[in-house]
Every structure is written in structure tokens, then in C-alpha cells.
Amino acid sequence: MRFPCAATGHADGRIALWDIDNGARLASLKRSDAAITSIAFTRDGWKLLAAGQDAVLAIWVPSTLKTGT
């Protein structure tokens, strides 16, 4: 994964990662079918947290696109 990147959450439960230099979509992650209501990177930028209307928190490691803890 190329950094720096930005993340957006969507009503269909997807999270998109974007290259902030050129606006290209880098990846699309599926958290669930519930709308994403909150999304944030940890301060160190190593993890991405997303919560949805189903009250489930998911954590990803953007550099590998795998879920983390």
C-alpha cells in the first residue's frame, strides 16, 4: 500500500483507500453490509478503524489490507 492515503466509508459497508497525491483509488475493503458511520487511522498510521450502524468495530492494517488487532 502506498502512503500517504485517505479512507472513506460508504453506505454499503465498503471502505475505500485513496492516494492523496493523485486521487486514485488504491483499494476497496468490505466491512459488512451495514453503513460505515465512523472511520479513523491510528495516530501512528499503522491501523485503520471502522465502525458501522451494526455497532461492530473492524481494524485493518492498510499496508497489508489484512484485519488486525
Order of alpha helices (4+ residues) and beta strands (2+ residues): beta-beta-beta-beta-beta-beta-beta
